[in-house]
Amino acid sequence: MKKTGIVLVLIITAVACRSEKKSEVITNPQKPEKMELSNKEKGVALLRSLETGDQAPVGYINANKYIQHNLSVADGLEGFGTVLQNAPEGGFKADIVRAYQDGDYVFIHTIYDFFGPKIGFDVFRFENGLIVEHWDNLIDVAPPNPSGHTQTNGPTKLTDIDKTEANKTMVNDFVSTILMKGEMEKLGSFIDSGVENYIQHNPAIADGLSGLGKALEGMAKQGVAMEYKTIHKVLGEGNFVLAISEGTFDGKPTSYYDLFRVANGKIVEHWDVIETILPESDWKNTNGKFNFPN
């Protein structure tokens, strides 16, 4: 795999010499026209290339503009190449579970073996069909939660495309009202308080509102506080909405990536990746964890 990584680094250098590489296309032998990959397909292909060693998806990155927001990785394609070059024996693994697109943004939910088993959310921003920016959150794989759910299992099917904006607005209001302001008496406006079918994938929390209540009570007894301070971005496609927020957990600066599945205007399922933010002295780039274009 290290040899493959070195080859990819060389390819990255070659790509960097091209200011605006044209998007990859696929030709259907049954049809004369060419079919351009969607941004979602390009994002998925790039992550899968970490495992397969496929060289083509590197060309989906704009070499002159690529901005990295993973604080453990140096900026630009040089940082990306360094990660590949330092792949462990046997290489990386990337099992894509969910992938959705919101305008110029693609967000992907993945099971990784990335210097150890991890769950990740990756967000890519595209310009003119090429990736120009990347954000992510990673967490170690944990055992199933008290209700037996893993961090990634559950539905993936995209529905209700026409309700995307309404679902994004509702999730934004939920994070603001419940997670930031703590107005728990309004919880029924976002989650049906009369039904215990709310499905939870956080490793420490059981299903239903009762599971959430017990988890919060347990954290309070241990003196552990979970605080949401700022919503930085809400992305959605149909019934899936990702909220990216900043706050603290147990007093440590924390990045929250919360994925919600929405049905009939209410939240019915939740996945998350909660990552402690590195101290600034350990950052390998100066782009910040949450800098999103307006």
Long-range contacts (C-beta under 8 A, 24 or more apart in sequence): 1-53, 1-87, 1-88, 1-89, 1-90, 1-91, 1-92, 2-85, 2-87, 2-89, 4-53, 4-84, 4-87, 4-91, 5-81, 5-84, 5-85, 5-86, 5-87, 6-85, 7-53, 7-55, 8-53, 8-55, 8-58, 8-81, 8-84, 9-81, 9-82, 9-84, 9-85, 11-55, 11-58, 12-58, 12-63, 12-77, 12-78, 12-80, 12-81, 13-77, 13-81, 15-58, 15-59, 15-61, 15-63, 15-77, 16-63, 16-64, 16-77, 17-63, 18-63, 19-63, 19-64, 20-62, 20-128, 20-130, 21-59, 21-62, 21-63, 21-130, 23-60, 23-129, 23-130, 24-56, 24-59, 24-60, 36-129, 38-101, 39-101, 39-104, 39-106, 39-124, 39-126, 39-129, 40-99, 40-100, 40-101, 40-106, 42-106, 42-126, 42-129, 42-131, 43-99, 43-106, 43-108, 43-122, 43-124, 43-131, 44-96, 44-99, 44-108, 46-124, 46-131, 47-94, 47-96, 47-108, 47-110, 47-122, 48-94, 48-96, 50-84, 50-91, 50-92, 50-93, 50-94, 50-114, 51-91, 51-92, 51-93, 51-94, 53-91, 60-129, 60-130, 60-131, 61-130, 61-131, 62-127, 62-128, 62-130, 62-131, 62-132, 65-127, 65-130, 65-132, 65-133, 66-131, 66-132, 66-133, 66-134, 67-132, 67-133, 67-134, 67-287, 68-134, 68-285, 68-287, 69-133, 69-134, 69-135, 69-136, 69-285, 69-287, 69-288, 69-289, 69-290, 69-291, 70-134, 70-135, 70-136, 71-277, 71-278, 71-282, 71-283, 71-284, 71-285, 71-289, 72-278, 72-282, 72-284, 73-284, 73-285, 74-284, 74-285, 75-284, 75-285, 75-286, 75-287, 79-284, 79-285, 88-115, 97-152, 97-156, 98-156, 98-240, 98-259, 100-158, 100-235, 100-236, 100-237, 100-238, 100-240, 100-242, 101-237, 102-164, 102-235, 102-236, 102-237, 105-235, 107-235, 107-242, 109-152, 109-259, 109-271, 111-141, 111-152, 112-138, 114-138, 116-140, 117-141, 119-151, 119-152, 119-273, 120-273, 121-242, 121-257, 121-259, 121-273, 123-233, 123-235, 123-242, 123-244, 125-293, 133-293, 135-244, 135-289, 135-290, 135-292, 137-244, 137-255, 137-256, 137-257, 137-273, 137-274, 137-275, 138-273, 138-275, 139-273, 139-274, 139-275, 142-203, 143-203, 144-203, 145-200, 145-201, 145-202, 145-203, 145-204, 145-205, 145-206, 146-204, 146-205, 146-206, 146-211, 147-199, 147-200, 147-206, 147-207, 147-211, 149-199, 149-200, 149-201, 149-207, 150-201, 151-201, 151-202, 151-203, 151-271, 151-273, 152-201, 152-271, 153-201, 154-199, 154-201, 154-261, 154-269, 154-271, 155-261, 155-269, 158-237, 158-238, 158-239, 158-240, 159-238, 159-239, 160-238, 160-239, 160-262, 160-263, 161-237, 161-238, 163-238, 163-239, 163-262, 164-236, 164-237, 164-238, 165-236, 166-265, 167-236, 167-238, 167-239, 167-241, 167-262, 167-265, 168-234, 168-235, 168-236, 168-241, 170-262, 170-265, 170-267, 171-234, 171-236, 171-241, 171-243, 171-260, 171-262, 171-267, 172-231, 172-234, 172-243, 174-260, 174-267, 175-228, 175-231, 175-234, 175-243, 175-245, 175-258, 176-231, 179-228, 179-245, 180-228, 180-229, 180-231, 190-266, 190-267, 191-266, 191-267, 191-268, 192-266, 197-268, 198-267, 198-268, 198-269, 198-270, 199-261, 199-268, 199-269, 199-270, 200-269, 200-270, 201-269, 201-270, 201-271, 201-272, 202-270, 202-271, 202-272, 224-249, 224-250, 225-249, 225-250, 225-251, 226-250, 228-256, 230-290, 232-290, 232-292, 233-290, 233-292, 239-263, 244-290, 246-277, 246-289, 246-290, 249-274, 249-276, 252-276, 252-277, 253-277, 255-289, 255-290
